[in-house]
Amino acid sequence: MNVAADFGGSLKNFNKGDHIYSIDDKSDFVYLIHSGEVGIYSRHGLELGSLGQGEIFGEVGRVIGTLRTVNARAKSHCSVYQIEWSVINEKLESADPVLGAIIRGLANRIGDANALAEKHWQELSLYKSLK
């Protein structure tokens, strides 16, 4: 698949440790990893996911109508396509409405799962600090 042709995305390069986006940033772009590895982190640093070539991230906040809900950081040197949300939205609007509903449901569940993981991680950290 020629992503630049299909999505009109621009290729961005990040070095290990670079922030791609942070919590509460606007959700204007979705990202597709061309090469390298990206980590997704909660507000307090819990790693929620590690993504590699061909994986998409940055869609949840926009799908559920919020600002960014997680931090995305390069775990290695990586190249990612930055794709305008409007391009993704056009594709969603032309798709079967059932697919849009599935995507919204999955995005909501990802957001809920991330929040729950963060809550449990904070509770575990509190219990460990009491020892």
BELFENVEN-V782202 format. One record per residue. N is the residue number from 1. RES is the residue in one letter. PHI is phi as a letter, one per 40 degrees, with the letter a starting at -180 (NA if undefined). NEAR is the number of other ideal C-beta (glycine too) atoms within 8 Angstrom. Layout:
<<N & RES & PHI & NEAR> <N & RES & PHI & NEAR>>
This chain:
<<1 & M & NA & 3> <2 & N & c & 5> <3 & V & c & 11> <4 & A & d & 10> <5 & A & c & 6> <6 & D & c & 7> <7 & F & b & 11> <8 & G & g & 8> <9 & G & c & 12> <10 & S & b & 6> <11 & L & c & 10> <12 & K & b & 8> <13 & N & b & 7> <14 & F & b & 11> <15 & N & c & 7> <16 & K & d & 7> <17 & G & g & 5> <18 & D & c & 8> <19 & H & c & 7> <20 & I & c & 11> <21 & Y & a & 9> <22 & S & b & 7> <23 & I & d & 9> <24 & D & g & 5> <25 & D & c & 8> <26 & K & c & 5> <27 & S & c & 11> <28 & D & c & 6> <29 & F & b & 10> <30 & V & b & 11> <31 & Y & b & 14> <32 & L & b & 13> <33 & I & c & 17> <34 & H & c & 11> <35 & S & a & 6> <36 & G & g & 15> <37 & E & b & 11> <38 & V & b & 18> <39 & G & b & 12> <40 & I & b & 12> <41 & Y & b & 11> <42 & S & c & 12> <43 & R & d & 7> <44 & H & b & 7> <45 & G & g & 6> <46 & L & c & 9> <47 & E & c & 8> <48 & L & c & 9> <49 & G & a & 7> <50 & S & b & 9> <51 & L & b & 10> <52 & G & b & 9> <53 & Q & d & 7> <54 & G & g & 5> <55 & E & c & 9> <56 & I & b & 8> <57 & F & a & 12> <58 & G & g & 14> <59 & E & c & 10> <60 & V & c & 11> <61 & G & d & 11> <62 & R & c & 12> <63 & V & c & 9> <64 & I & c & 11> <65 & G & g & 4> <66 & T & b & 8> <67 & L & c & 9> <68 & R & d & 14> <69 & T & b & 11> <70 & V & a & 12> <71 & N & b & 12> <72 & A & b & 13> <73 & R & b & 11> <74 & A & c & 15> <75 & K & c & 10> <76 & S & a & 7> <77 & H & c & 8> <78 & C & a & 14> <79 & S & b & 10> <80 & V & b & 14> <81 & Y & c & 13> <82 & Q & c & 10> <83 & I & b & 14> <84 & E & c & 10> <85 & W & d & 11> <86 & S & d & 6> <87 & V & c & 11> <88 & I & c & 13> <89 & N & c & 8> <90 & E & d & 8> <91 & K & c & 8> <92 & L & c & 10> <93 & E & c & 7> <94 & S & c & 5> <95 & A & c & 8> <96 & D & d & 5> <97 & P & d & 6> <98 & V & c & 6> <99 & L & c & 9> <100 & G & c & 11> <101 & A & c & 8> <102 & I & c & 8> <103 & I & c & 10> <104 & R & c & 10> <105 & G & c & 8> <106 & L & c & 8> <107 & A & c & 12> <108 & N & c & 9> <109 & R & c & 8> <110 & I & c & 9> <111 & G & d & 12> <112 & D & c & 8> <113 & A & c & 8> <114 & N & c & 12> <115 & A & c & 9> <116 & L & c & 8> <117 & A & c & 11> <118 & E & c & 12> <119 & K & c & 8> <120 & H & c & 8> <121 & W & c & 11> <122 & Q & c & 9> <123 & E & c & 8> <124 & L & c & 8> <125 & S & c & 8> <126 & L & c & 8> <127 & Y & c & 8> <128 & K & c & 7> <129 & S & c & 6> <130 & L & c & 5> <131 & K & c & 4>>
